[in-house]
Every structure is written in C-alpha cells, then in structure tokens.
Amino acid sequence: MLVNGQTSDSIPANDRGLAYGDGLFETIRIAAGRLLFAEAHLERLSHGAAVLGIPCDHAAIRGWMETALAQAPAEGVLKLVLTRGPGGRGYRPPEAAQPTCVISCHPLPELPATLLERGGQAFLCRQRLAHQGVLAGIKHLNRLEQVLASQEFATHHEAFEGLMLDQENRVVEGTRSNLFMVLDGRWQTPALTRCGIRGILRQHLLEHFGGRLEEADIPLARLHEAEELFVANSVFGVVPLTRLELDGKVLECAIGPFTQAAMARFREVLGA
Ligand SMILES: Cc1ncc(COP(=O)(O)O)c(C=O)c1O
C-alpha cells in the first residue's frame, strides 16, 4: 500500500476522510499489467476534487499509480482514495489542505463461471438513493446508501446485483454498477442528474455507441417493459441480467443485441 507515494499501511487518525468521508475514490481494473481507462479515472477524480475543493496533484498521483502498478500482479484491481487529509474537530476544512492519497492493489473478484453466458439475477433494493445534485456523478467517499443496500443481499443470495431507485421511483443504478436497458427498442441508461455515480465504463459506452445510447429518466414502471437489461462497472465489465425480481413478479430478459454489443466492446477494451 502506498500513502502519498510511500510504502505504508496507516494514515493519521485525524484524517478527514475518516471523520467526514471528505474525499473521493477510484477503483481501476488492471488487465495484462496496464490500467484500463486510467485517464478517464484521473479525470473523474480531478472533477470530483474540484467539486469538493480538494487539491489534486495529477502528476504526483499518476506517478504513484505507476509505482503501485509496477508492484502489482498483471490482473487485479487498483484502488485509489484521495482525502482532504488531516484536520481538527469540526467540519470547516483547513485553509491549506494536505491531501492524503492511498493506493492499494487487490485480486480481481471472480465471477461465477456461467454468469456471462446465462446472465445474472437482480432484485430491487428497498434502500433508496437521496437526491443531491451537487454530489451526483462524482465518486465521493460517502457510500452509506450502498452499504445499507448491500446488506439486502443477505435475503437475495442468488442475486448478482441490487437495483436502486431514487426518491421519486426512478431507477438509477445498481449497488456497485450502472444500469442499461432496451425499452421500445431504444438503448437507454438512467440520467444521473440527481444521484448516482457517473461510471467510467458507462461514459465509455455512451461515447462508443454515440447517439444509439441515450440517457433518460426511467420510471420504475418502465422497468417492467425492459427487453434487455445489463449492469456495468469498470472492474467486472458488462454483466447481462436475465432475471429480475420486481414487486413479487419475475421479469425475464434476453441477452439481446445491445447487451452483446456492450459485452463485445468490453472484451475489445480488455484486449481479450
Ligand atoms: C454505485 C456505483 N455506481 C456505478 C459504478 C460504476 O462505476 P465505474 O464504471 O467507474 O466502475 C460503481 C462502481 O463501483 C458504483 O459503486
């Protein structure tokens, strides 16, 4: 583990990341010894840092990522946490923040063998996402909604992902992924203006598919009509959802052309 570029596994107990979740993180796929979408992750980090007013030394962070990568296995996950750094008691940030950057490398989580061919199951989480337009999109450290939603897997052992709604019954994303679907033949992903994380893979798919993939507000009622469903994040890639438990009913979906095109694109990016 690297803390501001030095090998260490500890940070001061007065770090504001711990006290207030005052920081950001990125989780980056390591494939064949390189960081996938490294620039896009750095850009999202910089944007989040600008929103929170945390200084972000791009060049130093890029160098520390390279150092960590050189010591990591060829396949895995690099996690980067950037906090505002040490602080006293009270919310008001110090005038001259000294950010803390922690970089750690982890094994790649294994996916069940048949997941990509058969698709996974999903359920609707009871836990909702609050509206907060200022923080929507950025990957800040306050993830209690996801922590609470993830506890619902305890009663959904078979599920690969839980889908989350906002305060007004719009479907937003998965607990750890973005959501994509086909509705009336149109390729759509929820617009993330009120809540949700603008995923790096989501952004890549929006750019790759151009006007064919649209961002839209998607009411829960429309989910019942989905012809295809998949979730994606930059670590596990694209995972089809073929069975969704929804209000006591089960929705079955095909692994259709949109899902297949997205899966093929991720394989290309991986170089597989
Ligand atoms: C809540 C949530 N939404 C979306 C994503 C997808 O983000 P990315 O594609 O950057 O991995 C993640 C990834 O961890 C997430 O936790």
The ligand as a MOL file (V3000), in Angstrom:
LIG
                    3D

  0  0  0     0  0            999 V3000
M  V30 BEGIN CTAB
M  V30 COUNTS 16 16 0 0 0
M  V30 BEGIN ATOM
M  V30 1 C -22.7650 2.9510 -7.0320 0
M  V30 2 C -21.9380 2.7340 -8.2650 0
M  V30 3 N -22.4040 3.1570 -9.4560 0
M  V30 4 C -21.7030 2.9740 -10.5840 0
M  V30 5 C -20.4530 2.3610 -10.5700 0
M  V30 6 C -19.7080 2.1520 -11.8490 0
M  V30 7 O -18.5630 2.9470 -11.9170 0
M  V30 8 P -17.2740 2.5970 -12.7920 0
M  V30 9 O -17.7410 2.2510 -14.1990 0
M  V30 10 O -16.4840 3.8580 -12.7490 0
M  V30 11 O -16.5890 1.4450 -12.1680 0
M  V30 12 C -19.9220 1.9340 -9.3520 0
M  V30 13 C -18.6010 1.3030 -9.2870 0
M  V30 14 O -18.0930 0.9510 -8.2690 0
M  V30 15 C -20.6750 2.1180 -8.1710 0
M  V30 16 O -20.2140 1.7100 -6.9710 0
M  V30 END ATOM
M  V30 BEGIN BOND
M  V30 1 1 1 2
M  V30 2 1 2 3
M  V30 3 2 2 15
M  V30 4 2 3 4
M  V30 5 1 4 5
M  V30 6 1 5 6
M  V30 7 2 5 12
M  V30 8 1 6 7
M  V30 9 1 7 8
M  V30 10 2 8 9
M  V30 11 1 8 10
M  V30 12 1 8 11
M  V30 13 1 12 13
M  V30 14 1 12 15
M  V30 15 2 13 14
M  V30 16 1 15 16
M  V30 END BOND
M  V30 END CTAB
M  END
